[in-house]
Amino acid sequence: MTFLTLISPILLGIGILLLLVLYFRIHAFLALLIASIVAGLLAGLDAESMISTIQKGMGGTLGSVATVVGLGAIFGAILEHSGGAQAISNYLLKKFGTERASTAMVLTGFIVAIPVFFDVAFIILIPVIYSLQRKTKRSLLLYAIPLLSGLAITHAFIPPTPGPVAVAEVIGADLGSVILIGFLVGIPTAMISGLWFGKYIGNKIMLHAPPLVEATKESKALPSVGMIFSIIALPILLILMNTAIKSDLLSIGNSSIEQVLLLIGHPFCALILANVIAWYALGLKRGYSKEDLLKLSTKSFAPAGTIILLTGAGGVFKQVLVDTKIGKELATSLNEWGIPILLFAFIAAALVRIIQGSATVAMITAAGLVAPLLVGSELGRLDLACIVIAIASGASILSHVNDSGFWLVSQYLGMNEQQTFRSWTMMTTILAFTGLCGALLIDIFV
């Protein structure tokens, strides 16, 4: 059996996925399941085995992802509703001043996107961008591109945001290691795609903020920025501590204490603790009723539910490759051709992203393709984390007209399509290649 014959079921499955999503406009969750079933049956799975594969792929993937994404959604909603994003932005602008406002905005985006979804964070912070433009009379892009870069990088690279959490679970990467590599790659990526490119394109395209209609009245004082930083940092530090203990980088010397630290450092418990603190400090203590917080938490599950189901369907796609042995054969072929798995991961995510637009679908599909290639490999924690970042980088590339983010940015910044391509699309492409280079360098030298 030739290699092309062997992988043709999975190629057909991807083709069906793209056809259903792009032409028939069927939701990616349903499309992924249909594509997985077609690929599995064509590859030789019988009906009973196919059903077992669906159950195994869905259940095995969602055991961790559903919990982390659900807790992260509540956590982010409380921080968003309390005015945490605005507090961080105001604090950083005050510290950096108007002259270094671009740096303040890239840091704002980098921090705020940890708990808050990309599009929500952008909409919350766009008034700050408008205000800066009116004050300095410089192009809106000088501040918008750094903000968007910071938001996009954290949203794609750093757990507990849903994308990297989902990919890490599908390929079996440790979240603490992904956080570490995400920061190491994300910081220079933000400097290049956000600060450097933002300054360049801000001098090329002059954009003005829309006319100021009336001043916005704030109903509540913003929370303490120190409190916001502490609450956001808590789960990240606990998860990193968990990874350090497991990797023997941190020695406790007391088994009982070590077990406690491992428990509270697990992403489940770390996010539960952060939620409880945010519930009280940013909710009840600031005058929100228990009923308000319950409604807010329930509402936060709407976007989280979509990500959870997509991740489960991606797990099914992965399981088809495992159960049909296609993944193992593909890994052997890539090794013979000398194509690194990390580079394959980037290309797979980039192709799906460019064709169908959704970064989330691209990440999940690429993770499903890559995970079976890792079965039996002896890759370490950092190697797997670099693969997660490579997938995230590929899934961020070349945002254009089939991506909702393209139109969101275009609408709020008042740009036509050509200007959006020159600014936003180019920024996401620089971000993707810089992220890939960072992941490759770390994978080679660490």
Sequence and secondary structure as in RCSB ss.txt:
>XXXX:A:sequence
MTFLTLISPILLGIGILLLLVLYFRIHAFLALLIASIVAGLLAGLDAESMISTIQKGMGGTLGSVATVVGLGAIF
GAILEHSGGAQAISNYLLKKFGTERASTAMVLTGFIVAIPVFFDVAFIILIPVIYSLQRKTKRSLLLYAIPLLSG
LAITHAFIPPTPGPVAVAEVIGADLGSVILIGFLVGIPTAMISGLWFGKYIGNKIMLHAPPLVEATKESKALPSV
GMIFSIIALPILLILMNTAIKSDLLSIGNSSIEQVLLLIGHPFCALILANVIAWYALGLKRGYSKEDLLKLSTKS
FAPAGTIILLTGAGGVFKQVLVDTKIGKELATSLNEWGIPILLFAFIAAALVRIIQGSATVAMITAAGLVAPLLV
GSELGRLDLACIVIAIASGASILSHVNDSGFWLVSQYLGMNEQQTFRSWTMMTTILAFTGLCGALLIDIFV
>XXXX:A:secstr
  HHHHHHHHHHHHHHHHHHHHTS   HHHHHHHHHHHHHHHTT  HHHHHHHHHHHHHHHHHHHHHHHHHHHHH
HHHHHHTTHHHHHHHHHHHHHTGGGHHHHHHHHHHHHTTTS HHHHHHHHHHHHHHHHHHH S THHHHHHHHHH
HHHHHHHSTTSHHHHHHHHHHT  HHHHHHHHHHHHHHHHIIIIIIHHHHHHHHS        S    SS    H
HHHHHHHHHHHHHHHHHHHHHTTSS  S HHHHHHHHHHHSHHHHHHHHHHHHIIIIIGGGT  HHHHHHHHHHH
HHHHHHHHHHHHHHHHHHHHHHHTTHHHHHHHHHHHHT  HHHHHHHHHHHHHHHH  HHHHHHHHHHHHGGGGT
T    HHHHHHHHHHHHHHTTS   TTSHHHHHHHHHHT  HHHHIIIIIHHHHHHHHHHHHHHHHHHHH 
